[in-house]
């Protein structure tokens, strides 16, 4: 808790700055998803745009946790769980990316297990 008027004014300036920064990055996220000249990757909203949006969202979540939830003055154990959460989030994104190599859904022959032949129709997988 702030002990003097000067500390309150300093905290108020910091909160207004972080709030403005969060608003600006929200606008940037929307612009990356909708404005054509900010379109990274292929035309339209694709995985590259989603990755950029998720990185911006992770940065904004970090700001909220560190400043508004006052985690910037906590013990090292809090940082362990914070970093663990970030690692798990990237692991989940990696699993989603790994699912794109599914030979049955996407016909990727390089990862095929020998039971699925993409050249045959899906109704004829057993040779009938």
NORJO-V912937 format. One record per residue. N is the residue number from 1. RES is the residue in one letter. PSI is psi in whole degrees, 0 to 359 (NA if undefined). OMEGA is omega as a letter, one per 30 degrees, with the letter a starting at -180 (999 if undefined). D_LAST is the distance of its C-alpha to the last C-alpha in whole Angstrom. Layout:
((N/RES/PSI/OMEGA/D_LAST) (N/RES/PSI/OMEGA/D_LAST))
This chain:
((1/X/144/a/75) (2/X/138/a/77) (3/X/344/a/81) (4/X/169/a/82) (5/X/323/a/82) (6/X/320/l/81) (7/X/323/l/78) (8/X/317/l/77) (9/X/320/l/78) (10/X/316/l/76) (11/X/322/l/73) (12/X/317/l/73) (13/X/318/l/73) (14/X/315/a/70) (15/X/320/l/68) (16/X/321/l/68) (17/X/314/a/67) (18/X/320/l/64) (19/X/318/l/63) (20/X/318/l/64) (21/X/319/l/62) (22/X/319/l/59) (23/X/316/a/59) (24/X/316/l/59) (25/X/334/l/56) (26/X/316/l/54) (27/X/319/l/55) (28/X/319/l/54) (29/X/315/l/51) (30/X/320/l/50) (31/X/319/l/52) (32/X/325/a/49) (33/X/338/a/46) (34/X/330/a/48) (35/X/132/a/50) (36/X/320/a/49) (37/X/350/l/51) (38/X/12/a/50) (39/X/112/l/47) (40/X/151/a/45) (41/X/214/a/42) (42/X/171/l/40) (43/X/135/a/41) (44/X/177/a/41) (45/X/120/a/41) (46/X/193/a/38) (47/X/326/l/38) (48/X/315/l/41) (49/X/321/l/43) (50/X/321/l/42) (51/X/316/l/43) (52/X/317/l/46) (53/X/320/l/47) (54/X/325/l/46) (55/X/318/l/48) (56/X/319/l/51) (57/X/322/l/50) (58/X/321/l/50) (59/X/316/l/54) (60/X/320/l/55) (61/X/323/l/54) (62/X/318/l/56) (63/X/316/a/59) (64/X/315/a/59) (65/X/317/a/58) (66/X/320/a/61) (67/X/303/a/64) (68/X/330/l/63) (69/X/3/l/62) (70/X/37/l/65) (71/X/354/a/62) (72/X/349/l/64) (73/X/22/a/67) (74/X/175/l/65) (75/X/162/a/65) (76/X/334/l/62) (77/X/325/l/60) (78/X/318/l/59) (79/X/327/l/58) (80/X/313/a/56) (81/X/328/l/54) (82/X/311/l/54) (83/X/323/l/52) (84/X/319/l/50) (85/X/320/l/49) (86/X/317/l/48) (87/X/318/l/46) (88/X/323/l/44) (89/X/316/l/44) (90/X/327/l/43) (91/X/319/l/40) (92/X/320/l/38) (93/X/323/l/38) (94/X/320/l/37) (95/X/321/l/34) (96/X/317/l/33) (97/X/322/l/33) (98/X/329/a/31) (99/X/341/l/29) (100/X/349/l/28) (101/X/13/a/27) (102/X/118/a/23) (103/X/331/a/20) (104/X/317/a/18) (105/X/319/a/21) (106/X/356/l/22) (107/X/31/l/20) (108/X/104/a/23) (109/X/335/a/21) (110/X/337/l/24) (111/X/11/a/24) (112/X/146/a/20) (113/X/5/l/20) (114/X/343/a/17) (115/X/342/a/14) (116/X/128/l/14) (117/X/110/a/13) (118/X/341/a/15) (119/X/340/l/14) (120/X/151/l/11) (121/X/155/a/11) (122/X/336/l/11) (123/X/349/a/8) (124/X/38/a/6) (125/X/339/a/7) (126/X/12/l/6) (127/X/10/a/4) (128/X/NA/999/0))
